[in-house]
Each structure stands twice: as structure tokens, then as C-alpha cells.
Amino acid sequence: MKRIFQILIATLTASLLFSSCSAKAKTLETEPMTEDHEGSTAMGYDPFSLLTIDGDYTLTAEAGFRSDFFESYECQSTGYMLDSIVRYILRVNDVDTSEFEFDSETGAFVMRSDDEEDVRKAAEILTREINRDEVLIAAMESDEVREELEMSQKISDTVSKILSESEEPLSAEEFLEQFNALYTDD
């Protein structure tokens, strides 16, 4: 429920309504993430950054990665979308993700572990694979990504229904009450 609430807040405040992707794609170039994070050591794995914080290793990427690619599918490049793509890439490359903690948000992909070697191995695979159009195209058809797209569409449809049927502005509590009454996580 925490994730649904975060998506709702981001959807409302940023006026981002997710949509399912169409079947078209095009080849585009990527932009690297170069920002360093205060109080940590960052190592670049384009478009990811590997942060070391208090003995933990965190792989991050900002939402908006290859936004033109995702726009060609008529959807957003969110942290949740990157999370599902990363899970797909790691799965098809036989990487055991059981030791990773995924904690993505709308605005950023986040994956943590206390095992430096595992995180570096994953970062190297992801850096090599995520910038390849054929990998992203295959990921968009994967169960991991399709599930994320379907949930995002369901949330979008529910939000749209509430907003279109509301004659007066709703408080956050009223909105959440209506959302919870309409939305079911099948």
C-alpha cells in the first residue's frame, strides 16, 4: 500500500498519468548520470551510480533515463519502470537477486546490498545491457515490465475516474478514501 500511495502522490503532484505502452520502438542515445551524492562515494556505471554508504552498496539511477525511448512506447521512465527492467535484465543474465534489496521510488531506481562483489557484478551487467535497444525492447515485453505497466494503468484509470467524477476539489483523505474504494490490487 505504501508504494500505491507514493505513486498516487507523484501522479497527482506531477500530473503524470501512466499509460500502457504501444508496440513501437526506436534507437536513441543515452545521457549518463553524473551527479555525486553528498556524504558518499559514487562510482559511475552509466546510467547508474554505485554509492557506498556505511558499508552498504547502493546502485541508483534517476527516473527519466532514456525518456525518448519510453515516450516512443507512450509511457514514463520512472524508478518503478527501471526497477522492473533491471529485474528482467538480471534474470535473463542468471543473476540471483535474493541478496538485493530493491527500494525504488517514482523518481529513482534503488538497489542495495552489503555484498560489494554482487553489486559490482550486477552493475557491470546492467551497464552493458541497459543501453542496448534490443534488450530494452525485449524487457518491455517481459512479465516484469508488463505487470508494472498494467498496475500503473490501473492506478491511472482509477485516478482519472475519481477526478472526472468529482464535482468539487477533494481533500487528500477524501481522495484516498475514494481511491481505496475503487482500486483493487488483483
Sequence and secondary structure as in RCSB ss.txt:
>XXXX:A:sequence
MKRIFQILIATLTASLLFSSCSAKAKTLETEPMTEDHEGSTAMGYDPFSLLTIDGDYTLTAEAGFRSDFFESYEC
QSTGYMLDSIVRYILRVNDVDTSEFEFDSETGAFVMRSDDEEDVRKAAEILTREINRDEVLIAAMESDEVREELE
MSQKISDTVSKILSESEEPLSAEEFLEQFNALYTDD
>XXXX:A:secstr
 HHHHHHHHHHHHHT       S              TTSEEEEETTEEEEEETTEEEEEEETTTTHHHHHHTTS
   HHHHHHHHHHHHHHTT   TT EE  BTTEEEEEES HHHHHHHHHHHHHHTT HHHHHHHHTSHHHHHHHH
HHHHHHHHHHHHHHH SS   HHHHHHHHHHH    
